[in-house]
């Protein structure tokens, strides 16, 4: 039995008051751990300690009571329920939807093709039928008048480029149609640039992935469509009217899109293959950008020695790695986006008046670099040669996800260990902020909150808001304005109940501080980010339920502010089993009648009216005044940056 012996001389301690109320507890004193034994405080400190503990308990009880009262008030609040304004009944399964940017049509990917519906009367206009082809992804790009380019991916990973014109859908190109099943490639991502000038496709096959960039001949396709429609009209008018179903089928041969670049994923760093330094320097033809680290003269033995030294020093930290990605998900975080002209891409030429994209940026899974390639360069004869990037953007950790604002003014990068960096890539090229999510969280996806009209002119103080959706289904909001104004706010915590977790996040581009949240329980709500409260809920009729709440089928019309949801018929009341893979309905919810939208439009109209009333000289004067107000802060930030760089570079110089 351990014996507790006090340190110090063996003297008779002076008498002091004791708490005789705990006499029973003192009888079992010998059973306690000696290391956890505490001496009694002398008076008056013992009384002060009791008073402080009593005060802390009272404060904590008050905090708990107020928190319970606040939660009870939230439960008592009645959330406005928004009912659908229209319904489209479809006899086949709908896997995906997309809304046209002009706000006129809905494009639905069906189990056997693609269908187009008119938003005004909710009736089907035309349909492209293809047996045994199930469209799983669809996106559209408005080209001119009532002409749209449609990008689709089916369940076999085959990408197709379609064109909708008037009341007809034509197939322009099948990107990766397999000729040999053993050499089949799978399309992971297919996007069309704004304006329809270029398209990008990420393909996978034979344990590798690459990005193909195509130049789309939209002007030639418009002429070919007009000729085809004119020819069909002439044949129908001159020939005898055949019975229905025997109309002459005229196949139009369209000009195939041109493959501009084939960008392969970067190779892992290994030992050098150069014999000397001169050969490595000659290999690098241009030195105007950061390199990718491939041209070095480090041998394989040096790599192994450095790895052994690193593991020996940091062995106890190597087990604290994030979740590893399986081999079958190697392109899960690989993504690309098209960029509009900015000062980083065009330092000398002034092409900033056009809004058409002129560059494409891509990041690969497990890579620390963001690569940017210009699209306006002349096309080489060998398009399958892997081109060199025009800009290499290095990061401190591997990039897991990225996001670009609709005006391509701001760029957000999510790094491997929970850090988000926000950059101003259009005007200054400076970072707006770098902030880390709470420990143990891993970034799943990023979204920008924006209003396009606010980013037309260079702002005096650039500011961006980014939604961070983590892998544990928690949601955060980052506000970055440079320097000390960066903040992180919790919008939704991660919950253990899977039914209450978020399944999809949809920002509303035309409404600042507004997002649409989908829950696995089937609840769909509109949330005001500034208040961190739900404004309303979108509820389907009692006869339907939200199809696949864990992976909902929806689309948002940004121009007319309409939300479209897919609903399946219930078998019985309260049952959440679909009535089969057949018929379903698309429900339309109008956001124009919501109080949040009305108040925002009044504020926006007043702001535009007040700015319109001012003369041009007064507008320039106000812009210069705002610029001068933030000049001291910018000067201070530049001085601090140079001081840090000088401090970090001094050990390297000496």
Secondary structure, 3 states (H helix, E strand, C coil): CCCCCCCCCCCCCCCCCCCHHHHHHHHCHHHCCHHHCCCCCCCCHHHHHHHHHHHHHHHHHHHHHHHHHHHHHHHHCCCEEEECCEEEEECCCEEEEEECCCCCEEEEEECCEEEEEECCCCCEEEEEECCCCCEEEEEEEEEECCEEEEEEEECCCCEEEEEEECCEEEEEEECCCCCCHHHCCEEEEEEECCCCCEEEEEEEECCEEEEEEEECCHHHHHHHHHHHHHHHHHHHHHCCCCCCCCCCCCCCCCCCCEEEEEEECCCCCCCCCCCCHHHHHHHCCCCCCCCCCCCCCCCHHHHHHHHHHHHHHCHHHCCCCCCCCCHHHCCCCCEEEEEECCCCCCCCCCCCCCCCEEEEEEECCCCCEEEEEECCCCCCCCCCCCCCCCEEEECCCCEEEEEECCCCCEEEEEECCCEEEEEECCCCCCEEEEEECCCCCCEEEEEEECCHHHHCCCCCCCCEEEEEEECCCCEEEEEECCHHHCEEEEEECCCCCHHHCEEEEEECCCCCCEEEEEECCCCEEEEECCCCEEEEEEECCCCEEECCHHHCCEEEECCCCEEEEEEEEECCCCCCCECCCCCEEEEEEECCCCHHHHHHHHHHHHHHHHHHHCCHHHHHHHHHHHHHHCHHHHHHHHHHHHHHHHHHHHHHHC
